[in-house]
Amino acid sequence: MPTPAPDNADLFEEVTRLDTLERAWGRVLRNGGAAGGDGVTVGVFAQAAPSRLLALHRDLRGGDYRPGPLRRLSVPKPDGSFRPLAIPPVVDRVAQTAAALVLTPLLDGEMEEASFGYRPGRSVQQAVARVALWRDRGHGWVVDADIERYFERVPHDRLLDRLERSIGPGPLTGLIAVWLEAGAEDGVGLAQGSPLSPLLSNLYLDDLDEALEGRGVRLVRFADDFVLLCRSRQSAERTLDHAAAALEAAGLRLNREKTRIVPFDQGFRFLGHLFVRSLVLPSPADDPETEPDRLLRAVAARDAEAEAEAAAQEERDRLARAAGLDPALRTLHLLTPGRRLALRNEAFTVVEPDGAGGERELIAIHHRHLDRIDLGPDAEAEADALRWALATDTEVAFVDGHGATHGRLARPAARRAALHLDQARHALDEGLRLDLARRFVDGRLRNQRALLRRLNRNRKLDIVDGAVHAINALLRRLETAADVAELLGLEGQAAARYWPAWAAQVEGGVEGGGAAGWGFPGRRRRPPPDPLNAVLSYLSGLLGRDVAALLERHGLHPGLGALHTPQDRHDSAVYDLMEEFRAPLVEGLTVALVNRRTLRPDHFGGREAGVCRIDADAVGAIIRAYEHWVARPVASPRGGRTTWRGLIAEQALALAAHVQGREPYRPHVMDY
């Protein structure tokens, strides 16, 4: 009689016992590895491990357990392709390790002699010895096989059916089904990064092992890498067709381009060894038996390097603030006609005619105290000064009369290819892109709402209350948006309610329109047709240049965005990060400049031609106000105080951490 399946409920009880979870935690701690999608590292988990394990025990037993977000990464393989990793949070790795500890002794006994990968007491060396054994017994032809993207294509329904044959249905099978569903979409795939995936991958291929072994054919398999040893080429060809059909029946596919029939005389590589004739030569390739843990440790090492870099930058910023400097960004605005950027020794200087046929120097700034120079359309720059700007990594932005950036003189973006690839992955993967884009829109709408509430504290305008209620409703719909286009549609609906309410806050404004003497037809960017749009556009240009410089300073590519589609000569990542800062730094400042009468309608001309221009005095007032505004102290969500520019820098670092999978991005949200 066949051995009855163990009681699934009893197995679940054993997996979820506190002492089992403690043993599992010990293994996770020894293995180390990177943080999952929740950003909690092994070290952070360890600081409160007893209470975390107790909470996990209670959640599993009480039915309240839900797996956390996976951290998805692509790591390079030796052949130049990429291996997708999906790393569960530490707490989920503990639970999955507990399941592996309980299930491995049961399931391993069912597996075939030909299987060597990720099994207790078995190794690469044993698999290599088995290949040599059957070669010496006359199996001189090899089917060197490759399963196409095996871990990404394991069908969940068939895997669970196979699992139930061993342990029956019940709560443990249900828990594993929850992990499978959280780890892959469309009911297929095993998360490479889950401690349970090696066991499940072996279990699913067990039927294949039985189908391929025999009839004069010998199998040696290590995880999804296997060879079939045959006595003749004809037998190898029949075996190859049989293997392809068996894989097809299991919902898998043989990679014909990487699968070949080869005699031992010609030689082939398997498990880091070169087999040729009667020789077996070790290869410098990594031992595949340790590859999953090695990859996780490599990711953790990269995380530690990034955290150390961020800590060093924080210390440099602290020292700069102690010296009275804003470490985030220091900008020289050179916009006045007739003035010229020049160079004296290692200092940038600004000179202008002195009225007597000569020149006078207005200011000299050492390059160490300067990050960017904004050069207006009527200002000039000497070639030596521009060359020195390139040599010292001092960006020069060429700005038009409306404050827009026509171009930038700067070195290429920081050499952070891995980070740029992470950005590109988020731009190309629809799920990752939607998640990140939703965060940017969430920050934009919440700060629109906060600004309206701040401005309306005393006025109590009905149009503002209505806009706030409408934005509240749209915020609730963000989670159900199916794609980025739908998110942009929701952002557009919010803008339709926001801008009339914003315009009503301008002093003298009336509900549904702008202030007398100003007028506001709604947000119009290029060219700005009225004074309010002109100020908004000029301030947006200043903010955009700050964001671009700070993104590049922290290694991010300005053109690889999520909400805004990447395209040539388009800084989509800059526009993404600007979303949460537009309300506090552009729209709030515009209202302040008008209501405090820093700007007046007579500062603007050209409205008859449909293109509003700002006079030189107003431009100077706008720039001075912006520089004062972004240097104001503000609470950092990470603790302590910083400036608005410092906060932009922090969010740039947070964006880098998000695309690297270290910590989810959270937009900065103003209080009321």
Residue, then its C-alpha position, 0 to 999 in steps of 0.5 A: m500500500p502507498t504511504p498515506a500523505p502526512d496530515n497537512a494541518d499537522l504540518f502547518e502547526e509545525v511550520t508555524r510553531l514559535d520554535t520552528l520560526e526561531r530556527a528559521w530566523g537563525r538560518v536567515l540571519r546566518n545567510g544574511g541577504a538583502a532587504g525585501g520590498d519593505g526596506v527592512t534589512v536583516g540587521v533591522f529585523a534582528q533589533a526586535a527579532p523576538s517580538r517580530l517572530l511572536a507577531l509572525h507566529r500569531d498572524l500565521r496562526g490567527g489567519d491575519y498573515r499577508p506577505g509583504p511586497l517583493r523587491r524586484l531586481s535584475v542581476p547580470k549573468p556571466d553570459g551578459s543576460f540578466r537574472p530576475l530576482a524577487i526578494p521577499p521581506v525578511v519576515d516572509r523569508v523567515a516563514q518560508t524558511a520554516a516551511a522549507l525546514v519542515l517539508t524538506p525531509l518529507l519531499d526529499g525522500e520522494m526525489e530521484e537519484a539523478s537530482f542533485g541541486y539544492r538537496p541536503g547531502r548532495s553537491v556539484q561534485q557528486a553530480v560531476a562524478r555521476v556524469a563521469l561514471w556513465r561516460d566510463r560505462g559507455h554513454g559517450w553522447v550527451v544532450d546538453a539541455d536548457i529549460e527556457r526561463y524555468f523559474e519564470r514559467v512554473p505553472h502554479d496550478r500544476l505545482l500545487d497539484r504535485l504538492e498535494r500528492s505529497i502532503g495533501p490539501g490543507p492550510l500549509t498548501g494554502l499558505i504556499a499558494v499565497w506565497l506563489e501568488a504574491g511572487a508572480e503574476d498570471g499564475v506562473g513563476l517561482a520567485q528567485g530569492s525565496p528560500l522555498s523556491p529551490l525545494l518547490s522547483n525540484l519537486y515540480l521537476d520530479d515527474l520529469d526526472e522519472a519520465l527521462e531516466g531509463r531506456g538506456v538513458r541516464l539523467v543528471r540534473f542540478a536544479d533546471d540545468f541537466v544533461l542526458l547521457c546516451r550510447s549513440r547519436q541516434s539515441a540522443e536525438r530520440t531522447l532530445d525529442h522525448a525531453a522536449a515533449a515531456l517539458e511541453a506536457a509540464g507547461l515548460r519549454l526546451n530552449r533549442e538555441k542553447t540545447r545541443i547534442v555533443p560527444f565527449d570527444q568534442g567536450f562540453r561544460f556542465l556545472g562549472h566543469l569542462f568534460v572532454r574525452s576522459l578528462v574533467l577540468p574545473s572551471p572558474a565559474d561560480d558553484p551553482e549550488t551556492e548561487p541563490d545565497r551568493l546573489l542575495r549577499a551581493v545585493a546586500a553588499r550593494d545596499a550597504e555600499a549605497e547606504a555608506e555613500a548616503a551616510a557620507q553625503e549626509e556628513r558632508d552636508r552637515l559640515a557644510r550647514a555648520a559652515g553656513l552653506d546650503p549643501a543642497l545647491r548653490t546657484l549664481h543667477l547672471l541675467t542682467p544685460g551687459r554683464r559677463l561671466a569671467l574667470r580670475n585665478e580659480a574664481f568665477t567673476v561677474v563684470e560689467p561696464d563701469g561707464a568710463g570705458g572700463e569694467r568693474e568686478l561685481i563679485a568673485i566666487h570660488h568654484r568650491h562654493l558654486d554648483r550652477i550658473d544660470l546664464g540669461p539670454d542677454a548676459e555673456a560668458e567668456a570661453d575660459a569661464l565655460r571651460w573652467a565650469l566644465a573642469t570643476d563640474t559647475e553646471v551652466a544652464f542657458v535660460d531664456g526670458h521666460g525662465a525656461t532652460h534652453g540647454r545645459l553645459a555639464r559633464p555627462a551624467a554620473r557614471r552610475a550604469a547600474l542605477h540607470l539600468d534600475q531606472a530603465r527597468h522601472a520605465l519599461d516594466e508596466g507594473l513597476r512604472l505604474d507603482l512609481a507613477r502613482r506615488f508621484v501623482d499622489g504627492r502632487l494631489r496631496n500637496q495641491r490639497a494642502l496648499l489650498r487649505r493653507l491659503n483658505r484658512n481665513r477666507k473660507l471660499d466655497i470654490v476652495d472647499g469644493a476643490v478640496h473635496a473633489i481632490n479627496a475623491l480623486l486620491r481615493r481612485l489612484e489605487t485602482a488606476a489600471d495604467v499610467a494614462e489613467l493616472l494622468g487622467l485623474e491628475g488632469q481632473a484634479a487640475a481642472r478643480y485646483w487651478p480656479a480655486w488657486a486663482a481665487q486665492v490671489e488677493g482681490g480674486v473672485e470665485g471662478g477667476g483671478a484677481a482684478g488686474w491680473g486675470f487667469p485663463g487657467r494654466r498655460r505654459r508656453p508661451p505664457p499669455d498672462p502675468l500669473n502664468a508667466v510667474l508660474s513658468y519662470l519659477s517652474g524653470l528655476l525648480g526644474r533646474d534645481v531638480a535636474a542638478l540634484l538628480e544628477r548629483h546623486g547619480l540618477h539619469p534625468g531622462l528616465g522617468a515613470l509618470h512622464t514617458p521617457q523620450d529624446r531631449h526630455d527630462s522626464a525624471v525631472y518632471d516626475l520629481m517636480e510633481e510634489f514640489r510644484a505646490p509649495l515652491v512654485e504655486g504657493l510662492t506665486v500667490a505670496l509674490v502677488n499678495r505681498r505686492t512684490l509683483r505688480p501688473d505693471h511689471f509685465g508687458g507684451r500681453e497684447a501680442g499674446v506672450c506676456r514678458i516679465d521686466a528685469d526688476a520683476v525677474g530679479a524679485i522672483i529669483r531673490a524670492y525663490e532663493h529665499w524660499v528654497a533656503r527656508p528651514v523645513a522638517s525632514p521626514r527622516g528626522g531633523r531640519t533641512t531646507w527645501r533644496g535639501l529636501i529635494a536632495e533627500q527625495a532624489l536619494a529616496l528615488a534612487a533607493h526605490v529603483q534599486g529596491r532598497e526602500p519604497y519611495r514616499p513623496h513629501v507631503m505638506d502639512y496644513 
